[in-house]
Amino acid sequence: MLANALSGLKVIDFTQVMAGPTCTLCLADLGADVVKVEAPAGDLSRALSPWLHGEGVAFLALNRNKRSIVLDLKQPDHQQAARALIAQADVLVESFRPGVMARFGLDYAAVSAGNPRLIYCSVSAYGQHGASKDLPGVDGVLQAVSGLMSVTGARDGEPCKVPVPVVDLITGSLATISVLAALADRQRTGLGQHVEASMFASAIALQHVSFASYFADGQVPGPQGHAAPYSTPNEALRCADGWIMVAAYHPARWQALCAAIGAPELASDPRFADNRRRLQHREALLGLLEARMLAHPRAFWLQKFSAVDIICGPINNYAEVAQSAPFLEAALAEKLQHPVAGPLTLPRSVIGAVGERPRARRAAPTLGQHTREILAELGMPPGNVDALAAASPAQN
């Protein structure tokens, strides 16, 4: 089972908010023991709306299967405890600005000397080198500077941010791939290495095909609304009672669409003979399609299109998604019990083998919940555990 693939692997997590925690969440979901090191004030995502009994939902969603220890890295004895954790670790993931871990004496050069098998992953806004490396960054700003906002939203509309933190999530996912690749390389060489994930570079990778198109033709793209810029029909089409998304640009599906809406003559219209010409005459094409589709409701067209293998689907809101057959059949939500927030319903891990539906081993931790437990595992004398645990709200 993939949920146990990394069982026995120890990960020390110095990340917060979303990009870095997405990486360590993936590792935890694969069975790794992830120890989340938090400052006395806690991960910033604990303070993000909404909250359940004071617990931030964003934190609850991104930190299942982890344990929390509170360390104040500005204090020498807490730095020493962090070094002891790292000395026993397989992987370290951090999301400070470049240079911060060095100020704590916890940079790769310092800690790998005593643990040469360590995989050290740095997650940052603009990477570890270059003139921009010290700049701060969050998902929305990176969507802006990477060009993503310039192609998102309605034509001639205001700049539009993707509400989902896609840059954070892709950065965390790419960081996970780098960590897993480094672990595979360690099996061959016996040595760890320093890997990184940059939010800016990850945002560019998210737009891989779009940038390739720009480099090919030099055309600066703008927002396309609900339409794919590279093919048509491949957009939302209006029906009598709402919208559906239709992808019928493949030649056979284009012909099937024309027949399904009762306009087979469109398939032989020179303006629409192939994808290139349909793109040139997209506005006229959409007007002709919608003139037919406005005669019937969504359910009529979804059934008719599906019957002839046209790729389509309703534009669902979250309530509709959560009640949809694909969501329910895949059991994409799970129920957890949290010691403070109480009963939770959250999206479950989707990393699994065929037929495997991974379930969380534990809910996200309260701040410092496992401080004493983790320090005791280091073999620290009880008096020292008491002194260090005094910084943890959970122990006071």
KOLDREN-538557 format. One record per residue (C-alpha): residue number from 1; x, z, y. Coordinates in nm, 3 decimals. Example, Ala and Ser with C-alpha at 12.3 -4.5 7.8 and 13.67 -1.06 7.14 Angstrom:
BEGIN
seq->1	xx->1.230	zz->0.780	yy->-0.450
seq->2	xx->1.367	zz->0.714	yy->-0.106
This chain:
BEGIN
seq->1	xx->0.000	zz->0.000	yy->0.000
seq->2	xx->0.129	zz->-0.089	yy->0.343
seq->3	xx->-0.001	zz->0.243	yy->0.476
seq->4	xx->0.283	zz->0.407	yy->0.280
seq->5	xx->0.545	zz->0.136	yy->0.336
seq->6	xx->0.755	zz->0.350	yy->0.574
seq->7	xx->0.695	zz->0.683	yy->0.401
seq->8	xx->1.006	zz->0.900	yy->0.436
seq->9	xx->1.118	zz->0.728	yy->0.756
seq->10	xx->1.163	zz->0.961	yy->1.055
seq->11	xx->1.089	zz->0.826	yy->1.404
seq->12	xx->1.155	zz->1.012	yy->1.729
seq->13	xx->0.921	zz->0.892	yy->2.001
seq->14	xx->1.022	zz->0.930	yy->2.368
seq->15	xx->0.749	zz->0.697	yy->2.497
seq->16	xx->0.430	zz->0.737	yy->2.694
seq->17	xx->0.120	zz->0.554	yy->2.819
seq->18	xx->0.070	zz->0.233	yy->2.614
seq->19	xx->0.356	zz->-0.012	yy->2.543
seq->20	xx->0.595	zz->0.226	yy->2.368
seq->21	xx->0.319	zz->0.428	yy->2.198
seq->22	xx->0.177	zz->0.104	yy->2.053
seq->23	xx->0.510	zz->0.051	yy->1.876
seq->24	xx->0.527	zz->0.405	yy->1.738
seq->25	xx->0.158	zz->0.388	yy->1.644
seq->26	xx->0.231	zz->0.086	yy->1.424
seq->27	xx->0.522	zz->0.269	yy->1.261
seq->28	xx->0.307	zz->0.580	yy->1.207
seq->29	xx->0.026	zz->0.371	yy->1.058
seq->30	xx->0.281	zz->0.231	yy->0.811
seq->31	xx->0.359	zz->0.584	yy->0.692
seq->32	xx->0.653	zz->0.691	yy->0.910
seq->33	xx->0.678	zz->1.053	yy->1.028
seq->34	xx->0.660	zz->1.005	yy->1.404
seq->35	xx->0.762	zz->1.302	yy->1.618
seq->36	xx->0.636	zz->1.248	yy->1.972
seq->37	xx->0.852	zz->1.423	yy->2.230
seq->38	xx->0.648	zz->1.513	yy->2.539
seq->39	xx->0.744	zz->1.676	yy->2.866
seq->40	xx->0.559	zz->2.001	yy->2.948
seq->41	xx->0.309	zz->1.797	yy->3.155
seq->42	xx->0.239	zz->1.570	yy->2.858
seq->43	xx->0.210	zz->1.193	yy->2.810
seq->44	xx->0.063	zz->1.031	yy->3.122
seq->45	xx->-0.213	zz->0.873	yy->2.912
seq->46	xx->-0.359	zz->1.221	yy->2.853
seq->47	xx->-0.475	zz->1.203	yy->3.217
seq->48	xx->-0.637	zz->0.858	yy->3.195
seq->49	xx->-1.016	zz->0.824	yy->3.205
seq->50	xx->-1.239	zz->0.873	yy->3.011
seq->51	xx->-1.197	zz->1.215	yy->2.852
seq->52	xx->-1.359	zz->1.401	yy->2.564
seq->53	xx->-1.352	zz->1.774	yy->2.630
seq->54	xx->-1.047	zz->1.718	yy->2.849
seq->55	xx->-0.862	zz->1.495	yy->2.600
seq->56	xx->-0.781	zz->1.143	yy->2.726
seq->57	xx->-0.933	zz->0.876	yy->2.503
seq->58	xx->-0.638	zz->0.640	yy->2.560
seq->59	xx->-0.405	zz->0.906	yy->2.422
seq->60	xx->-0.635	zz->0.976	yy->2.129
seq->61	xx->-0.647	zz->0.604	yy->2.043
seq->62	xx->-0.271	zz->0.539	yy->2.054
seq->63	xx->-0.126	zz->0.853	yy->1.899
seq->64	xx->-0.296	zz->0.909	yy->1.565
seq->65	xx->-0.069	zz->0.998	yy->1.274
seq->66	xx->0.193	zz->1.151	yy->1.508
seq->67	xx->0.317	zz->1.505	yy->1.565
seq->68	xx->0.382	zz->1.643	yy->1.914
seq->69	xx->0.670	zz->1.858	yy->2.030
seq->70	xx->0.721	zz->1.966	yy->2.391
seq->71	xx->1.077	zz->1.950	yy->2.523
seq->72	xx->1.189	zz->1.969	yy->2.885
seq->73	xx->1.481	zz->1.728	yy->2.878
seq->74	xx->1.609	zz->1.862	yy->3.210
seq->75	xx->1.712	zz->2.181	yy->3.030
seq->76	xx->2.039	zz->2.178	yy->2.830
seq->77	xx->1.900	zz->2.373	yy->2.532
seq->78	xx->1.606	zz->2.133	yy->2.508
seq->79	xx->1.846	zz->1.838	yy->2.522
seq->80	xx->2.035	zz->1.996	yy->2.234
seq->81	xx->1.714	zz->2.023	yy->2.033
seq->82	xx->1.647	zz->1.656	yy->2.104
seq->83	xx->1.995	zz->1.567	yy->1.976
seq->84	xx->1.928	zz->1.762	yy->1.659
seq->85	xx->1.608	zz->1.566	yy->1.604
seq->86	xx->1.783	zz->1.236	yy->1.666
seq->87	xx->2.068	zz->1.325	yy->1.430
seq->88	xx->1.817	zz->1.330	yy->1.142
seq->89	xx->1.619	zz->1.026	yy->1.255
seq->90	xx->1.602	zz->0.669	yy->1.130
seq->91	xx->1.444	zz->0.527	yy->1.447
seq->92	xx->1.428	zz->0.631	yy->1.812
seq->93	xx->1.189	zz->0.460	yy->2.054
seq->94	xx->1.210	zz->0.532	yy->2.428
seq->95	xx->1.037	zz->0.387	yy->2.732
seq->96	xx->1.226	zz->0.537	yy->3.025
seq->97	xx->1.380	zz->0.315	yy->3.292
seq->98	xx->1.733	zz->0.203	yy->3.196
seq->99	xx->1.984	zz->0.481	yy->3.261
seq->100	xx->1.745	zz->0.777	yy->3.229
seq->101	xx->1.829	zz->0.853	yy->2.866
seq->102	xx->2.200	zz->0.840	yy->2.959
seq->103	xx->2.143	zz->1.111	yy->3.221
seq->104	xx->2.006	zz->1.330	yy->2.943
seq->105	xx->2.302	zz->1.245	yy->2.717
seq->106	xx->2.062	zz->1.069	yy->2.478
seq->107	xx->2.157	zz->0.704	yy->2.531
seq->108	xx->2.243	zz->0.479	yy->2.237
seq->109	xx->2.619	zz->0.509	yy->2.278
seq->110	xx->2.599	zz->0.888	yy->2.279
seq->111	xx->2.362	zz->0.944	yy->1.988
seq->112	xx->2.471	zz->0.659	yy->1.760
seq->113	xx->2.820	zz->0.807	yy->1.741
seq->114	xx->2.678	zz->1.089	yy->1.531
seq->115	xx->2.411	zz->0.880	yy->1.360
seq->116	xx->2.541	zz->0.525	yy->1.310
seq->117	xx->2.238	zz->0.432	yy->1.095
seq->118	xx->2.000	zz->0.493	yy->1.387
seq->119	xx->1.773	zz->0.211	yy->1.507
seq->120	xx->1.736	zz->0.269	yy->1.882
seq->121	xx->1.458	zz->0.076	yy->2.056
seq->122	xx->1.431	zz->0.067	yy->2.436
seq->123	xx->1.099	zz->-0.044	yy->2.588
seq->124	xx->1.108	zz->-0.119	yy->2.961
seq->125	xx->0.944	zz->-0.331	yy->3.228
seq->126	xx->1.223	zz->-0.587	yy->3.285
seq->127	xx->1.482	zz->-0.527	yy->3.015
seq->128	xx->1.811	zz->-0.340	yy->2.997
seq->129	xx->2.021	zz->-0.579	yy->3.207
seq->130	xx->1.993	zz->-0.783	yy->3.525
seq->131	xx->1.902	zz->-0.717	yy->3.886
seq->132	xx->1.540	zz->-0.625	yy->3.801
seq->133	xx->1.614	zz->-0.370	yy->3.529
seq->134	xx->1.554	zz->-0.067	yy->3.753
seq->135	xx->1.216	zz->-0.186	yy->3.878
seq->136	xx->0.912	zz->0.008	yy->3.756
seq->137	xx->0.626	zz->-0.179	yy->3.597
seq->138	xx->0.279	zz->-0.127	yy->3.453
seq->139	xx->0.050	zz->-0.367	yy->3.269
seq->140	xx->-0.137	zz->-0.496	yy->3.575
seq->141	xx->0.178	zz->-0.563	yy->3.776
seq->142	xx->0.338	zz->-0.741	yy->3.482
seq->143	xx->0.027	zz->-0.954	yy->3.439
seq->144	xx->0.077	zz->-1.055	yy->3.803
seq->145	xx->0.449	zz->-1.129	yy->3.810
seq->146	xx->0.449	zz->-1.306	yy->3.472
seq->147	xx->0.190	zz->-1.563	yy->3.586
seq->148	xx->-0.085	zz->-1.438	yy->3.356
seq->149	xx->-0.316	zz->-1.349	yy->3.645
seq->150	xx->-0.269	zz->-1.697	yy->3.795
seq->151	xx->-0.437	zz->-1.858	yy->3.493
seq->152	xx->-0.705	zz->-1.593	yy->3.434
seq->153	xx->-1.055	zz->-1.589	yy->3.582
seq->154	xx->-1.291	zz->-1.843	yy->3.733
seq->155	xx->-1.175	zz->-2.157	yy->3.907
seq->156	xx->-1.137	zz->-2.099	yy->4.282
seq->157	xx->-1.206	zz->-1.730	yy->4.224
seq->158	xx->-1.009	zz->-1.419	yy->4.317
seq->159	xx->-0.700	zz->-1.321	yy->4.114
seq->160	xx->-0.824	zz->-1.175	yy->3.787
seq->161	xx->-0.659	zz->-0.920	yy->3.559
seq->162	xx->-0.733	zz->-0.914	yy->3.189
seq->163	xx->-0.904	zz->-0.572	yy->3.159
seq->164	xx->-0.744	zz->-0.509	yy->2.819
seq->165	xx->-0.378	zz->-0.402	yy->2.867
seq->166	xx->-0.252	zz->-0.709	yy->2.686
seq->167	xx->0.105	zz->-0.689	yy->2.816
seq->168	xx->0.142	zz->-0.331	yy->2.696
seq->169	xx->-0.002	zz->-0.420	yy->2.356
seq->170	xx->0.208	zz->-0.733	yy->2.299
seq->171	xx->0.522	zz->-0.548	yy->2.412
seq->172	xx->0.457	zz->-0.268	yy->2.164
seq->173	xx->0.387	zz->-0.516	yy->1.886
seq->174	xx->0.707	zz->-0.712	yy->1.954
seq->175	xx->0.903	zz->-0.385	yy->1.969
seq->176	xx->0.767	zz->-0.302	yy->1.624
seq->177	xx->0.884	zz->-0.637	yy->1.488
seq->178	xx->1.233	zz->-0.574	yy->1.630
seq->179	xx->1.246	zz->-0.226	yy->1.475
seq->180	xx->1.135	zz->-0.355	yy->1.134
seq->181	xx->1.389	zz->-0.639	yy->1.151
seq->182	xx->1.665	zz->-0.390	yy->1.241
seq->183	xx->1.562	zz->-0.170	yy->0.948
seq->184	xx->1.587	zz->-0.471	yy->0.716
seq->185	xx->1.930	zz->-0.552	yy->0.860
seq->186	xx->2.037	zz->-0.191	yy->0.804
seq->187	xx->1.962	zz->-0.229	yy->0.434
seq->188	xx->2.223	zz->-0.506	yy->0.430
seq->189	xx->2.488	zz->-0.356	yy->0.659
seq->190	xx->2.425	zz->0.019	yy->0.646
seq->191	xx->2.432	zz->0.030	yy->1.026
seq->192	xx->2.172	zz->0.071	yy->1.298
seq->193	xx->2.161	zz->-0.110	yy->1.630
seq->194	xx->2.013	zz->-0.105	yy->1.979
seq->195	xx->1.707	zz->-0.331	yy->2.014
seq->196	xx->1.473	zz->-0.375	yy->2.308
seq->197	xx->1.134	zz->-0.496	yy->2.421
seq->198	xx->1.078	zz->-0.604	yy->2.781
seq->199	xx->0.726	zz->-0.613	yy->2.920
seq->200	xx->0.813	zz->-0.913	yy->3.137
seq->201	xx->0.966	zz->-1.111	yy->2.849
seq->202	xx->0.675	zz->-1.012	yy->2.624
seq->203	xx->0.425	zz->-1.135	yy->2.883
seq->204	xx->0.605	zz->-1.470	yy->2.888
seq->205	xx->0.596	zz->-1.478	yy->2.506
seq->206	xx->0.220	zz->-1.417	yy->2.524
seq->207	xx->0.199	zz->-1.741	yy->2.726
seq->208	xx->0.441	zz->-1.933	yy->2.504
seq->209	xx->0.238	zz->-2.251	yy->2.468
seq->210	xx->0.127	zz->-2.252	yy->2.832
seq->211	xx->0.485	zz->-2.231	yy->2.959
seq->212	xx->0.591	zz->-2.499	yy->2.709
seq->213	xx->0.319	zz->-2.722	yy->2.856
seq->214	xx->0.439	zz->-2.650	yy->3.211
seq->215	xx->0.800	zz->-2.733	yy->3.118
seq->216	xx->0.678	zz->-3.056	yy->2.954
seq->217	xx->0.467	zz->-3.200	yy->3.235
seq->218	xx->0.558	zz->-2.994	yy->3.543
seq->219	xx->0.191	zz->-2.926	yy->3.618
seq->220	xx->0.129	zz->-2.573	yy->3.747
seq->221	xx->-0.187	zz->-2.452	yy->3.570
seq->222	xx->-0.462	zz->-2.257	yy->3.741
seq->223	xx->-0.751	zz->-2.050	yy->3.612
seq->224	xx->-0.982	zz->-2.233	yy->3.373
seq->225	xx->-1.257	zz->-1.972	yy->3.347
seq->226	xx->-1.390	zz->-1.979	yy->2.991
seq->227	xx->-1.237	zz->-2.317	yy->2.901
seq->228	xx->-0.923	zz->-2.388	yy->2.698
seq->229	xx->-0.691	zz->-2.603	yy->2.914
seq->230	xx->-0.566	zz->-2.817	yy->2.626
seq->231	xx->-0.886	zz->-2.936	yy->2.455
seq->232	xx->-1.258	zz->-2.993	yy->2.500
seq->233	xx->-1.525	zz->-2.913	yy->2.399
seq->234	xx->-1.354	zz->-2.575	yy->2.366
seq->235	xx->-1.541	zz->-2.346	yy->2.604
seq->236	xx->-1.856	zz->-2.149	yy->2.669
seq->237	xx->-2.173	zz->-2.357	yy->2.678
seq->238	xx->-2.501	zz->-2.244	yy->2.830
seq->239	xx->-2.816	zz->-2.217	yy->2.618
seq->240	xx->-3.173	zz->-2.128	yy->2.717
seq->241	xx->-3.108	zz->-1.753	yy->2.689
seq->242	xx->-2.733	zz->-1.713	yy->2.738
seq->243	xx->-2.394	zz->-1.853	yy->2.638
seq->244	xx->-2.208	zz->-1.937	yy->2.320
seq->245	xx->-1.844	zz->-2.030	yy->2.267
seq->246	xx->-1.792	zz->-2.367	yy->2.098
seq->247	xx->-1.472	zz->-2.526	yy->1.967
seq->248	xx->-1.554	zz->-2.883	yy->1.863
seq->249	xx->-1.251	zz->-3.081	yy->1.976
seq->250	xx->-1.141	zz->-3.188	yy->1.628
seq->251	xx->-1.260	zz->-3.550	yy->1.582
seq->252	xx->-1.493	zz->-3.472	yy->1.291
seq->253	xx->-1.639	zz->-3.168	yy->1.468
seq->254	xx->-1.681	zz->-3.363	yy->1.793
seq->255	xx->-1.889	zz->-3.622	yy->1.609
seq->256	xx->-2.086	zz->-3.348	yy->1.432
seq->257	xx->-2.159	zz->-3.180	yy->1.766
seq->258	xx->-2.293	zz->-3.502	yy->1.917
seq->259	xx->-2.523	zz->-3.550	yy->1.620
seq->260	xx->-2.634	zz->-3.185	yy->1.621
seq->261	xx->-2.749	zz->-3.193	yy->1.984
seq->262	xx->-2.929	zz->-3.523	yy->1.929
seq->263	xx->-2.687	zz->-3.735	yy->2.133
seq->264	xx->-2.481	zz->-3.936	yy->1.880
seq->265	xx->-2.412	zz->-4.195	yy->2.147
seq->266	xx->-2.168	zz->-3.956	yy->2.318
seq->267	xx->-1.927	zz->-3.996	yy->2.027
seq->268	xx->-1.888	zz->-4.366	yy->2.107
seq->269	xx->-1.881	zz->-4.326	yy->2.485
seq->270	xx->-1.537	zz->-4.455	yy->2.602
seq->271	xx->-1.503	zz->-4.155	yy->2.836
seq->272	xx->-1.512	zz->-3.918	yy->2.540
seq->273	xx->-1.338	zz->-4.121	yy->2.269
seq->274	xx->-1.054	zz->-3.873	yy->2.218
seq->275	xx->-0.937	zz->-3.536	yy->2.342
seq->276	xx->-0.722	zz->-3.681	yy->2.621
seq->277	xx->-1.011	zz->-3.879	yy->2.770
seq->278	xx->-1.256	zz->-3.594	yy->2.723
seq->279	xx->-1.023	zz->-3.370	yy->2.924
seq->280	xx->-1.013	zz->-3.634	yy->3.200
seq->281	xx->-1.396	zz->-3.638	yy->3.212
seq->282	xx->-1.457	zz->-3.275	yy->3.119
seq->283	xx->-1.704	zz->-3.200	yy->3.400
seq->284	xx->-1.926	zz->-3.494	yy->3.312
seq->285	xx->-1.908	zz->-3.407	yy->2.944
seq->286	xx->-2.011	zz->-3.047	yy->2.995
seq->287	xx->-2.303	zz->-3.150	yy->3.210
seq->288	xx->-2.432	zz->-3.379	yy->2.934
seq->289	xx->-2.385	zz->-3.114	yy->2.663
seq->290	xx->-2.557	zz->-2.837	yy->2.856
seq->291	xx->-2.849	zz->-3.062	yy->2.952
seq->292	xx->-2.930	zz->-3.073	yy->2.581
seq->293	xx->-2.842	zz->-2.716	yy->2.494
seq->294	xx->-3.054	zz->-2.558	yy->2.767
seq->295	xx->-3.360	zz->-2.665	yy->2.570
seq->296	xx->-3.306	zz->-2.403	yy->2.297
seq->297	xx->-3.183	zz->-2.040	yy->2.266
seq->298	xx->-2.846	zz->-1.924	yy->2.137
seq->299	xx->-2.969	zz->-1.843	yy->1.787
seq->300	xx->-3.100	zz->-2.199	yy->1.741
seq->301	xx->-2.770	zz->-2.361	yy->1.831
seq->302	xx->-2.553	zz->-2.111	yy->1.642
seq->303	xx->-2.745	zz->-2.181	yy->1.324
seq->304	xx->-2.747	zz->-2.557	yy->1.378
seq->305	xx->-2.376	zz->-2.578	yy->1.461
seq->306	xx->-2.267	zz->-2.349	yy->1.179
seq->307	xx->-2.459	zz->-2.564	yy->0.932
seq->308	xx->-2.229	zz->-2.859	yy->1.011
seq->309	xx->-1.905	zz->-2.654	yy->1.027
seq->310	xx->-1.871	zz->-2.646	yy->1.405
seq->311	xx->-1.664	zz->-2.343	yy->1.508
seq->312	xx->-1.881	zz->-2.131	yy->1.735
seq->313	xx->-1.992	zz->-1.780	yy->1.812
seq->314	xx->-2.196	zz->-1.571	yy->2.054
seq->315	xx->-2.030	zz->-1.414	yy->2.357
seq->316	xx->-2.079	zz->-1.052	yy->2.254
seq->317	xx->-2.053	zz->-0.735	yy->2.456
seq->318	xx->-1.890	zz->-0.428	yy->2.298
seq->319	xx->-2.221	zz->-0.288	yy->2.170
seq->320	xx->-2.297	zz->-0.619	yy->1.997
seq->321	xx->-1.945	zz->-0.639	yy->1.852
seq->322	xx->-1.967	zz->-0.288	yy->1.706
seq->323	xx->-2.290	zz->-0.383	yy->1.527
seq->324	xx->-2.176	zz->-0.728	yy->1.415
seq->325	xx->-2.132	zz->-0.817	yy->1.049
seq->326	xx->-1.756	zz->-0.892	yy->1.070
seq->327	xx->-1.691	zz->-0.555	yy->1.240
seq->328	xx->-1.902	zz->-0.356	yy->0.995
seq->329	xx->-1.784	zz->-0.541	yy->0.684
seq->330	xx->-1.419	zz->-0.484	yy->0.777
seq->331	xx->-1.491	zz->-0.117	yy->0.859
seq->332	xx->-1.294	zz->-0.147	yy->1.181
seq->333	xx->-1.398	zz->0.195	yy->1.312
seq->334	xx->-1.324	zz->0.533	yy->1.157
seq->335	xx->-1.434	zz->0.889	yy->1.219
seq->336	xx->-1.180	zz->1.165	yy->1.283
seq->337	xx->-1.200	zz->1.532	yy->1.368
seq->338	xx->-0.987	zz->1.646	yy->1.661
seq->339	xx->-0.926	zz->2.018	yy->1.723
seq->340	xx->-1.030	zz->1.992	yy->2.091
seq->341	xx->-1.216	zz->1.663	yy->2.141
seq->342	xx->-1.424	zz->1.723	yy->1.829
seq->343	xx->-1.564	zz->1.438	yy->1.615
seq->344	xx->-1.424	zz->1.100	yy->1.720
seq->345	xx->-1.505	zz->0.740	yy->1.643
seq->346	xx->-1.201	zz->0.520	yy->1.705
seq->347	xx->-1.075	zz->0.177	yy->1.598
seq->348	xx->-0.877	zz->0.213	yy->1.277
seq->349	xx->-0.543	zz->0.062	yy->1.187
seq->350	xx->-0.566	zz->-0.301	yy->1.080
seq->351	xx->-0.219	zz->-0.311	yy->0.921
seq->352	xx->-0.283	zz->-0.338	yy->0.550
seq->353	xx->-0.264	zz->-0.545	yy->0.237
seq->354	xx->-0.559	zz->-0.746	yy->0.106
seq->355	xx->-0.834	zz->-0.503	yy->0.016
seq->356	xx->-0.660	zz->-0.209	yy->0.184
seq->357	xx->-0.840	zz->-0.026	yy->0.462
seq->358	xx->-0.591	zz->0.224	yy->0.603
seq->359	xx->-0.728	zz->0.553	yy->0.730
seq->360	xx->-0.561	zz->0.789	yy->0.975
seq->361	xx->-0.375	zz->1.079	yy->0.816
seq->362	xx->-0.435	zz->1.291	yy->1.123
seq->363	xx->-0.592	zz->1.269	yy->1.467
seq->364	xx->-0.373	zz->1.244	yy->1.777
seq->365	xx->-0.199	zz->1.577	yy->1.842
seq->366	xx->-0.274	zz->1.822	yy->2.116
seq->367	xx->0.014	zz->1.874	yy->2.359
seq->368	xx->0.296	zz->2.050	yy->2.174
seq->369	xx->0.078	zz->2.115	yy->1.869
seq->370	xx->0.371	zz->2.086	yy->1.625
seq->371	xx->0.653	zz->2.228	yy->1.839
seq->372	xx->0.722	zz->2.533	yy->1.620
seq->373	xx->0.678	zz->2.338	yy->1.297
seq->374	xx->0.925	zz->2.066	yy->1.399
seq->375	xx->1.186	zz->2.308	yy->1.534
seq->376	xx->1.164	zz->2.513	yy->1.213
seq->377	xx->1.225	zz->2.196	yy->1.009
seq->378	xx->1.557	zz->2.160	yy->1.194
seq->379	xx->1.664	zz->2.496	yy->1.048
seq->380	xx->1.660	zz->2.660	yy->1.389
seq->381	xx->1.662	zz->3.044	yy->1.389
seq->382	xx->1.320	zz->3.197	yy->1.472
seq->383	xx->1.448	zz->3.344	yy->1.799
seq->384	xx->1.562	zz->3.003	yy->1.918
seq->385	xx->1.230	zz->2.852	yy->1.812
seq->386	xx->1.047	zz->3.113	yy->2.020
seq->387	xx->1.261	zz->3.041	yy->2.325
seq->388	xx->1.216	zz->2.665	yy->2.309
seq->389	xx->0.848	zz->2.685	yy->2.220
seq->390	xx->0.784	zz->2.881	yy->2.541
seq->391	xx->0.784	zz->2.545	yy->2.724
seq->392	xx->0.495	zz->2.419	yy->2.510
seq->393	xx->0.140	zz->2.478	yy->2.640
seq->394	xx->0.016	zz->2.490	yy->2.280
seq->395	xx->0.235	zz->2.790	yy->2.208
seq->396	xx->0.140	zz->2.994	yy->2.515
